[in-house]
Amino acid sequence: MFSFLRSPQAGRSSGSADTAEYYNEKEPGVVGEKADTALDSDLASDVNAGDLTFEEATAGGMGRHLGVFSCTLMIIGRIIGTGIFSTPSSILGSVGSVGASLMLWVAGLFLSFCGLFVWLELGTMFPRSGGEKVYLEAIYRRPKYLATVIFAANAIILGFSAGNCIVSAFPIPNSILVTAGHHPERWVVRGIAIGVIVFTTILHGFTPRLGVYVMNGLTLIKTFILTFIVVTDPHLNFHHAFAGSSHSSNDYATAMFKVIFTYAGWNGVNYVLNDVKNPVRTLKIAGPLGLGITSALYIFANIAYFAAVSKKDILKSGTTVASLFFRNVFGTQAQKALTAFVALRYTYHAARVNQELAKGGVPLPFGNRLWASNWPTQKAPLPGLIIHLIPSVIVIIAPPPQVAYPFILDVAGYPEQIINLFIILGLFYLRWAKPNLQRPFKGTSRRSCLSFISQLTKTDIVWLPFAFFFLAVDAFLLIAPFVRPANKVGDTPPLPYYLYCLIGIAVMVVGVLYWAVWQLVLPHVFKFRLVPRKETLGDGTVVTVFSKEKVE
């Protein structure tokens, strides 16, 4: 389907200068060895992703305003959503025992760190907003735009899962209404869910700096709530911890998708690197620090859940296990207070991804100039937030909330694992075919939180055993869901247990078909050629647009 990077003999382009200028200007004081290496490397021209140079890709918007503190809180805030407060009951229901459930949480921690290492290496090689979109474009260059459009199909069609807004929305209104003494009617729940998403869209779209401050504050509150959970010391559920464990690989794969969803967010800074001060240095520090803090809280929070609430009550709790925990340990008033703080999460990263897709030329309704812009404030990508908002509202309204929550967790995870598979295979290819590419993240700097790993492995991060483990788990998660689960129906009856896998694959196929119609069918039928050109918008944002040139 894809072909890889151009050959090293393709010649030197502005990529070398871009890389050197990045080190000189964006990381003051780093001007010697790194800049010289970038300039002297004949392979540096091969690291440009898409049609835009580094300067063009990072132009526009508010500029670099996020430091280490904000980026660390961004990662913590993206990870600590409703997942840790809601999914433990569903995970326990899938695997059948407290011991097996805790093992999955530990496996999810290790898998997340392995993924973080991969994304740190790629993120410091390509320090631009967009995350996986940038890495796929840089690695899979032929057929041109195919990787971009496939990623766009997943990011836009399943946009509700990218920012987790919809998944955050359902359990929280239910908790609010139940603890207030009201029966949660379906349309009341949906109304609150839509209100939460619209509020975050307005907050980030019109007042981006205030949005950062508000989300940082909420992150600190949620961290405090998790710490509250961790320091309790009840004693249930640890006798015969593995009794009743499932023996079905499907059950463990489906549960693992929920664990992965709950840890999701460790790569959040990779999506907004255009807004980050000293992005390479900040990414090295904020990524490990944010994931490390959150992982410790997650493991101890699960131990606290299982210590404070009986297994039977957890299974009955549905998506409100944390609410039940607070009632058992701190009382009814604490149970009510919990629900006020966990519904809101960072959605800005999703808008940035949508904006980068539009800047790269992916054809969207009303023209990609609109969706690539920072209209109306010239500081924040409100159109990108709207792209994220639309599928979120659709999914809130369409399915019954009781089915939507676990199903969305599953359907969000499967196509992401397909993308991750191509990312990790691309990393192996770059290590083999392009060993001399500039790799700023080697862990050797004293400013890196992971310098000790470099000293142990004496190699570039990612240490290859971590990368191979990430690949093996990814392959398992793509295959195992098609094996019939122990209960024969999965965790989203009456929907077939394999349906979420098929939807994930279908989304990728839609991307392939969209690319084929755009790049092959329409030009062939109507006898024209697509000619890309670059335009600069009012705030300095550079966008790729296409014009049609008639051919005979």
C-alpha positions, -999 to 999 in steps of 0.1 A, spaced: 0 0 0 28 24 9 63 30 -1 89 44 22 111 74 24 129 87 -6 165 75 -12 193 94 5 205 104 -29 174 125 -34 195 156 -26 196 182 0 165 204 5 155 231 30 150 204 55 187 206 67 185 243 72 151 239 89 164 214 114 195 235 122 174 267 125 150 248 148 179 240 171 194 274 170 162 294 174 138 272 193 164 258 218 186 287 227 221 277 236 220 245 216 240 257 186 271 235 183 271 198 178 234 193 171 231 221 145 263 210 128 250 174 127 218 185 111 236 206 85 262 179 77 237 151 73 228 143 38 197 125 52 183 156 69 163 165 39 143 132 43 127 142 76 103 168 62 67 156 65 42 166 38 45 196 15 52 222 42 87 230 54 94 233 92 89 271 92 57 269 72 43 241 93 49 260 126 37 295 114 6 312 127 -15 310 158 -3 321 193 32 309 189 51 290 215 34 297 248 33 263 266 61 254 290 71 223 309 45 228 337 16 233 313 26 204 291 30 181 321 -4 191 333 -18 187 298 -6 151 297 -20 144 332 -52 161 324 -57 142 292 -50 109 309 -71 115 340 -106 117 325 -136 96 334 -117 64 324 -101 58 358 -134 68 376 -156 46 353 -139 17 335 -126 -5 364 -160 -21 367 -162 -29 330 -126 -43 330 -134 -64 360 -165 -77 343 -145 -87 312 -116 -106 329 -136 -119 359 -112 -114 388 -95 -87 408 -61 -102 403 -64 -104 365 -78 -68 364 -48 -54 383 -24 -73 361 -40 -56 330 -35 -22 347 1 -29 353 5 -42 317 -12 -10 305 13 10 324 43 -7 309 27 -6 274 21 31 277 57 38 286 69 17 257 46 38 234 58 70 250 94 61 241 84 55 205 65 88 203 93 107 221 119 95 195 96 104 166 83 136 182 118 150 187 128 140 152 97 158 138 89 186 163 57 198 147 20 197 156 0 168 143 14 137 161 8 105 140 -2 125 110 33 139 107 51 106 114 30 87 88 36 114 62 73 114 68 76 76 66 50 65 41 55 90 12 41 69 -16 13 69 -28 13 105 -19 -13 117 5 -27 81 11 -13 79 47 -26 114 54 -62 107 42 -64 73 60 -54 90 92 -78 119 85 -107 94 81 -100 80 116 -94 115 132 -126 130 117 -151 101 115 -141 89 150 -133 124 162 -155 118 193 -130 92 205 -99 113 197 -107 139 224 -127 116 246 -154 142 251 -182 118 243 -169 91 265 -165 116 293 -200 128 288 -223 98 295 -213 86 329 -209 120 345 -245 133 339 -258 99 352 -238 104 383 -248 140 388 -285 131 384 -284 100 405 -266 116 434 -290 146 432 -319 122 437 -333 123 401 -339 95 377 -315 100 347 -338 105 317 -321 98 284 -325 133 269 -315 150 301 -283 130 301 -277 139 264 -284 176 271 -258 177 298 -233 158 277 -238 183 248 -234 212 272 -201 199 285 -187 195 249 -200 229 237 -185 246 268 -150 232 262 -153 241 225 -161 277 233 -135 279 261 -106 267 239 -119 284 207 -124 319 220 -102 322 251 -73 298 245 -51 311 273 -80 310 298 -87 275 285 -51 264 295 -55 279 329 -89 263 335 -78 229 324 -46 232 344 -67 239 375 -91 211 368 -62 187 363 -48 196 397 -82 190 413 -86 156 396 -51 147 407 -60 156 442 -92 135 440 -71 105 428 -47 111 456 -76 111 480 -86 77 467 -51 63 469 -46 72 506 -76 52 519 -70 19 535 -100 -5 535 -95 -42 530 -119 -60 507 -115 -82 476 -79 -95 480 -86 -130 493 -85 -154 463 -78 -125 440 -76 -146 408 -108 -166 415 -131 -165 385 -105 -153 360 -115 -155 323 -97 -179 300 -107 -161 267 -82 -140 248 -111 -119 235 -121 -109 271 -85 -98 278 -81 -79 245 -115 -61 250 -106 -52 285 -71 -41 274 -87 -16 249 -104 0 279 -72 1 299 -54 17 269 -82 42 266 -78 51 303 -41 57 299 -46 75 266 -31 110 265 6 103 271 12 115 236 -9 147 239 20 172 237 31 156 203 -1 170 188 5 206 198 43 210 195 39 242 174 27 258 206 54 245 229 85 264 241 117 245 234 97 215 221 124 189 222 135 196 257 99 201 269 87 168 253 116 149 270 106 161 304 68 165 303 61 131 287 78 108 312 69 131 342 32 133 333 28 96 325 48 86 356 27 106 380 -5 94 365 5 57 363 14 56 400 -20 72 409 -38 48 386 -23 16 401 -29 27 437 -64 40 428 -74 6 415 -60 -11 446 -81 14 467 -112 7 446 -109 -31 452 -101 -25 489 -131 -3 496 -159 -18 475 -169 -54 472 -164 -72 438 -202 -77 436 -209 -40 441 -182 -30 416 -198 -52 389 -232 -36 397 -219 -1 396 -217 1 358 -198 33 350 -199 49 384 -174 29 405 -156 60 417 -189 75 428 -197 43 448 -162 44 463 -166 80 475 -200 71 491 -185 41 509 -154 59 522 -162 96 524 -200 97 525 -228 110 503 -217 146 501 -183 136 488 -200 113 463 -219 143 449 -188 166 449 -168 141 428 -190 145 397 -184 182 394 -148 180 384 -142 150 361 -163 157 330 -140 183 314 -108 173 296 -84 188 271 -99 189 236 -74 213 221 -51 186 208 -79 172 186 -85 207 171 -48 209 163 -48 176 145 -78 187 124 -61 219 116 -29 202 106 -49 179 83 -65 209 66 -31 227 63 -17 196 46 -44 198 18 -69 171 28 -100 182 9 -128 192 34 -163 207 28 -162 246 24 -125 244 15 -96 236 37 -86 273 42 -114 277 66 -106 246 87 -69 254 87 -74 289 100 -74 303 135 -107 321 130 -120 343 145 -94 352 172 -64 344 150 -50 326 181 -69 293 185 -82 268 159 -119 271 165 -128 255 131 -108 225 141 -127 223 174 -159 224 154 -148 194 133 -143 177 166 -176 188 180 -198 176 151 -192 138 154 -193 141 192 -228 155 191 -239 129 166 -228 101 187 -243 116 218 -277 117 201 -277 85 181 -271 54 204 -285 46 238 -261 58 265 -259 24 282 -245 8 250 -226 38 238 -201 41 266 -184 7 265 -188 4 227 -172 37 221 -142 27 242 -138 -4 221 -143 12 187 -119 40 196 -92 16 204 -92 -7 174 -83 18 145 -57 35 168 -40 1 171 -39 -2 133 -23 32 131 1 23 159 11 -8 140 22 13 110 40 38 133 61 11 150 69 -6 117 80 28 104 102 33 134 119 0 127 124 10 91 139 43 100 163 26 124 174 2 97 174 23 65 182 58 80 205 52 110 221 87 106 189 107 108 190 134 135 175 119 167 175 145 194 160 121 220 188 98 230 184 103 267 220 115 270 211 151 280 210 158 317 178 176 310 161 144 300 141 124 326 152 92 309 190 97 307 195 67 330 179 44 304 204 56 278 232 48 301 219 13 306 212 5 270 240 26 253 216 32 224 190 55 210 157 55 227 135 36 220 154 6 234 145 -20 208 130 -46 233 105 -20 244 96 -14 207 92 -51 200 70 -55 231 48 -26 219 46 -43 185 37 -77 200 9 -63 222 -4 -43 193 -6 -74 171 -24 -93 199 -49 -65 202 -57 -66 165 -62 -104 163 -77 -115 197 -110 -95 195 -121 -118 167 -120 -148 191 -154 -155 207 -155 -143 243 -162 -166 272 -198 -153 276 -204 -156 238 -217 -120 236 -190 -96 246 -196 -65 267 -219 -46 245 -249 -68 238 -270 -69 217 -242 -57 194 -220 -85 181 -187 -88 200 -166 -83 168 -186 -53 155 -162 -26 168 -133 -43 150 -152 -42 117 -161 -6 122 -124 3 128 -114 -15 96 -142 1 77 -131 35 87 -96 28 73 -112 15 41 -133 47 38 -100 66 39 -85 45 11 -116 50 -10 -117 87 -4 -81 91 -14 -87 70 -46 -117 91 -56 -98 124 -49 -65 115 -64 -73 89 -91 -110 86 -102 -121 122 -105 -89 134 -122 -91 105 -147 -129 110 -154 -128 148 -158 -93 150 -173 -76 173 -149 -45 173 -128 -43 184 -92 -16 210 -87 -7 219 -50 3 254 -40 8 272 -7 -12 301 6 -5 322 37 -36 331 57 -41 364 76 -25 351 109 5 337 91 -7 301 89 5 284 57 -20 260 40 -17 237 10 -45 241 -15 -50 224 -48 -60 238 -82 -72 218 -112 -52 220 -144 -68 207 -175 -50 179 -194 -57 166 -228 
